[in-house]
């Protein structure tokens, strides 16, 4: 079973940047699509960005132009670079393997954007 561990969350001011990391325990993430989701309290988890095995990417409209997903297969790690953060980006972010549906999940990392 693949284990995913997210890191890099925290608090920033509006307009700030954060980079989230998702480290996988095994190498399966090299061969499948990976995704970042986020979930606000009382709401369903929603896709933020996904990247397939050949690094083709898809983004939610709300983050296009601000967030960038990338992968480093040598490190079994997927990243989410978040720029121009807004207060509405304040939620818990989760990493997942897409095989093709979300299969393994990390524990999540909190991002708080506030002045």
PyMOL commands that set and color helices and strands:
alter all, ss='L'
color gray80, all
select helices_A, chain A and resi 28-30+73-75+87-89
alter helices_A, ss='H'
color red, helices_A
select strands_A, chain A and resi 4-7+10-12+18-24+33-39+46-51+57-59+67-72+77-82+91-98+102-105+109-113
alter strands_A, ss='S'
color yellow, strands_A
deselect
rebuild
show_as cartoon
